[in-house]
Amino acid sequence: MTAFTLSNGVKLALATALLAVASVPAAAQDKKEEEVPFWAVGRPTTGPGAALAPVAAPPLPTAADKLPRLNVPAGFKVEVFASGIPDARGLREGDKGTIFISTLFGGGGKIYALVDGKTKEIAKDLFLPNGVEFKDGALYVATPKEIIRYDDIEANLDNPPAPVTVFDDLPGVVPHGWKFIKFGPDGKLYVPVGTPCNICEEQADYAKIFRINADGTGKEDVALGVRNTVGFDFDPKTGDLWFTDNQRDWLSEDMPLDELNHVTQPGKQHFGYPYCHSGIMTDPQYGWGHSCDDYSSPAATLGPHAAPLGMRFYTGSAFPEAYQGAIFIARHGPWNSHTKYADVSVAFLDKNGSVRAVEPFLTGFVIDNGYVGRPNDVLVLKDGSMLVSDDFNGAIYRISYEG
Amino acid sequence: MRDSGSRGRGGRHHAARPGGVLTRAGLAFALALAGGAAVPPAQAAATAEAEAEAVAACVDCHGTASGEPVTPETPALAGLTELYALYQLVYFRSGQRKNEIMSELVREMSDDDLRALAAWVGSLPLPEPRGGPVDRALHDRGAALVRSHGCGSCHEPDLSGREHLPRLAGQQEAYLLAALRDYKAGRRVGLQAAMAEVLSPMTDDDLVAMAHFMANAGR
């Protein structure tokens, strides 16, 4: 059903989820009711917009010598850190320096560990295991259905232990169901549940970020009105949660603008979905009777259909001072826009913690309006250098500062 | 492209033939040329021969725009996209898609071998319209099913395919039916769950009608 063999339990969960999805009718069909894939709901039926669809990555990772030539600001250096890792997405660093790498649709449900330049497969056939996190020696993996934990993983990379289930009260729905997870400074694990559609209203247990204790107990909401976040981090100075959010598809070529959001009152803020987009525009279907004034506005907007994914505060000291405390954001790039763009951008904060500017940092992923690479996650290593994953090429780049 | 003649059309045994035409080195070399790589002139003749042999192995079973595949269940390659072909070759090699002949053929091939083969498939001219009788009632029923189930959302409204999604229009009817049945039964899986999702509520009669329409789309 997906690109890999699934266990029976997962198949059952997935089948249930799929049946729910398959019943979504296209809005405003004047003929006989037509089913369309969830991503196509709301797509224009005529004109250039009707030809837009998700962009498929190649099924093979790109050889190291064929990877795109990327650009960084003067003084920085970018090099290939690893290649040959199909669908490389989420990045985490273990206490002993192991780099853990997650995958999604094209990765066979695998999780990799990268040690001393060698890639080891430590799990496979997991159900869209995009979310990874590392804490207290354990690797956490989040699927759309559950969160599991591999204890003492760095001492057992060649023979990983059977995972322990941490939390399994998740919908298991595929659309926007794959996860990004991260422990906060409060020791709690932050978990998003994306909306199971392009745009819809009625799902009480979707479109939010919640947090749980490390043992899976104590679930509580952190942010509401969150359409689909696949990247967040905590300000090292304030402990505040910041997250990227992918806004609805199809509204127009240049709207809505994807968001960078700042949580200042955990559990009390609503970030607008599905009523208000980008802090400035009510939804043409669900926005009537609502005002953007009633919702938390984004700290910054990141471009139309930009698909901002992984983001991290720069916590190292190796980059110049201007970058310390700034936020690096992987913009995976739009599919439902004719203009393709993708980069790692950097959001600079002022003394008050407001976003002063957002600028491109790592570029070169688009040639002739087509993708030659797509950044997915960023990770600040203990030595102050930064890794960037590229799922399109199955590669990881390392950025360092040379002065 | 071209057929070797001496092997005729009974190419199904190629994979098992000891010392068969598809030596890995020869294929990679040939396909590098087919893919546009620079080759010293002295090697050109040998390369052209290897290329002919490699491509002939595909053509033997799959036919070309002007020749039909060797069995009704064998898909035509002409009109398929390069990316779809590459996905399928990768799936055959990994075992995700199961076919004894194909898996054996690609088992020892490198990534670059598969890329070159896919590029060749993507370069083939569009298939010629097929003959054969059209059951108008079955055709119309299939057309309605294709429309109501949104097949064109991914495969394009005219079913010509795009990117990693195959052309359906004009494909071999028996192959289409077998593929639909495989997707429905979970014997074949794609990059995402879309096919199983669409086909799970459908009956076998529905699949028969859709395959007939797709094979004869535009007629």
Interface residues (C-beta under 8 A of the other chain):
Chain A: M1 T2 A3 F4 T5 K11 L14 A15 L18 L19 V21 A22 A26 K31 K32 E33 E34 E35 V36 P37 A40 R43 A53 V55 A56 P58 P59 L60 A63 F105 G106 V174
Chain B: L83 L86 Y87 V90 Y91 Q96 D111 L114 R115 A144 R147 S148 H149 G150 S153 C154 R162 E163 H164 G186 V189 G190 L191 Q192 A193 A194 A196 E197 V198 S200 P201
